[in-house]
Amino acid sequence: MEPRQFANRTEAGLKLAEALRYYRGRTDTIVIGLPRGGVVTAAAIAETLDLPLDVLVVRKLGTPGQEELAMGAIGPGGVRVLNEDVIRFCGIHEREIEAVTVRERKEVERREKLFRGNEPPLKVAGKNVIVVDDGLATGSTMAAAIDVVRKQKAKNIIVAVPVAPPDTAERLRSRVDEFVCLETPGSFEAVGYWYVDFGQVEDTEVVRILDRARSSAGAAM
């Protein structure tokens, strides 16, 4: 196996910022992180490139009995993306999909309220939107995020991730205007394998990062 490429999520974000440096300071561009870990990576990009930061809550739909295996994902605004191959292979019934969807929609609503409070989301329409996660596996949550951002009429959608399997990268690359991925290892294992430090990110850290970004944006106005 190849050596681990990233010390932590922040370092990964700094490396992505270098690859995205032509967006530095642009007033038509925003950065959106997928919680929880993707917000840490996105914050490093936004701070380095002097861009606004926001969060987009999407949730994986775990396969019943194999919760780590995504059979799809959901996001705000009723967006749902299903992985038909997983559903067919595992023989998952529609009622099981609906039950998981209902549960995860409640979690989307809870996290939206927790992370955003009374703050409105940043305006997406007409913007270049850099959507960031700390890595992709099946890509289901990122696919849902892309659908949400497209529904909000972004001008251009840029996906930026440190690492992803080659097949996931190619599948998502065709769905966006720009796809930036630093590593596409053939022997993927898992996202966490490519980090020295891939510790759990708590809700409180996401809230702290977003509060700091809003404070910085307010001070700059």
N, C-alpha and C positions, 0 to 999 in steps of 0.2 A: 504493500500500500504506500501511497505518497505521504509525505510528512504533512502534519496539520498546518494549515496556511494562515490561520488567524489567531492572534492572542486572545481576543475577546470581541464582542459585538461592536464596541466603539472603534477599535482598530479597523475592523471590516468596513465600517462606515467611512472612515477616513480614506481608505483605499478606493472606495466607490466614489467619494467626493472628487478624488483626483481624476477618475475616469469621466466624471460629469462636470468638470471645471468650466466648460463653455456655458453653463447655466448660471454661473456666479452672479449674484446681484440682480438678476433679471426680474422685473416687476410683473412679468406675465407667467411666472413659474412658482409652484408651491411643492412642498414635500409632504407626503402622507405616509405614516408608518402603520404597519399592521401589528396590533398588540399580541403578546406583550413584547417579546424580544425585538421585533421589527421596529418598535418605537425608539429603542436605544440606538440601533443602527441608523435610523432616519434622523435622529437628533444630531448625530455627528455630521451627517451630510448637510443638514439645514444650517447648522452653526458655521461650518466651514465655508459654505457657499453663500451665506447671508441671505437665506431664503426662509419664508414662513413655514412653520411646522404644524401639522394637524394629525389626527388619528382617524382611522377607519376601522370600525369593529366588524370583523368577519369571523365566523365560527365554522370550524370543521364539523361535518356530520360523521361521527364515528360509526363504524360498522358494529351492529349488535354482537357482543361477545368478543369483538376485536377492535376496541375503541381507538387504537392508534392507527388503524387502517381507515382512510377517508373514503366514504362512499359519496361524498359531495361536500358542499359548503353553502352557507347562507350569509347574506349581508343586509344592511338597511334597505328599506324601500321594497321589501318583498322579493329581493333577488335570491334565487336558489340555483346552484349549479350541481348537477348530479353526474357521478362517474358511472356510466352505464355498464362498463366492463366489470367493475367491482361488484355492482348490484347483481348482474347476471351470474358471475362466477360464484358468488356467495349465496345465491338463491334468496335474496332479501325481498320480502313482501312489501307492497305499497303501504300497508298499515304500520309496518315497522319504520319505514322512512318518515311517515307523517308524525309518528310519536317522537322520534328523535328531532325532527324539525321543530315541533312545538316547544320541546324542552330547550333547544338551543336558541330559539327566537327570544325566549324569556331572558336568557343569558346575554344576548346581544343588547336587549333593552336595558338590563341592569348595568352592563359595562358602559354603554353610551352615557347613561346618567352619571355614573361614577367618574368617568374620564373627562367628560365635557362640562358637567355641572349645568350652569345656565348659559354657558358660552355657545354661540351659534357656530356651526362648522364654517371653515373657510370657503369662500366662493370658488367653485370648480369650473363653472361654465366659462368657456373662452380661454382657459389657462392651459399651460403645459403642466401636467401633473406627474410628478415622480413618485411612483408607488414602491415602497420599500418593505422588504422582510429580511430576517436574518438568515434566510436560506429556504430553499424549496425542496419538497420531497415529491409528492404526487402533483402538487401545484393547484389543488382544488380551492384552497382559500384565496390564493392569488387570482385564480380565474373568477371567483365571485367578486373580488375587489375590482377587477378590470370591468366587469359588467356594471357594478355600482357607479364607477367613475364615468364610464361611457354614457350611462343613463342620465348623468348630471351634465352631459354635453361638454366634456373637456375638449380643448383644442387638440392636444396631443397627449397620449398616454405613454409614459416611459416607465418600464419596470426595471428596478435596480436591486439586485440580490448578490450576495457574496458567492454563493455556491448552489448548484442544482445538478441533478442527473441530466445527461445529454438529451434523453427523450423528452423530459419535462421542459427543458429549455427550448427545444425546437418547437414543441407544441404551443408554448406561450408566445414565443417570438413572433409567430405568424398572426397573433391576435392584437399586437400593440404596434405603436409607431416606432418605438425604440426599445431594445432589450439589452441591458447591461448586466452581464454575469461574469464575475472574475474567474471562477473555476467551474468546470464541468467534468469532474472525474468519472472515468468509466466504472470504477469500483466505488460506488457511492457510500454504502453502509447506511449512514444517517447524517442529518445536518450537523448534529453535535460532534460527530467524529472529526470535523474539520476545524474545530476550535480547541485551543488549550483550555480556556475557561468558557464554559457554556452553562453557567449556573442559572437557576430559576430566576426569572424577573417577576417581581411582585407587582400587584396593582398599585401599591403606594408609590413605587418608583416611576411607573408610567404617569401617574398624576403629578408627581414632582417635576418630571421632565417637561410635561405640557404646560404646567404653571410657569416654569422658568422661561419657556419659549414665548408664552403670551406676554410675560412681564418685559422681556427684551424687545418684543415687537412694539409694545406700548411706549416704552422709553424712547424708541427710535422715531416715533411719529411726531 
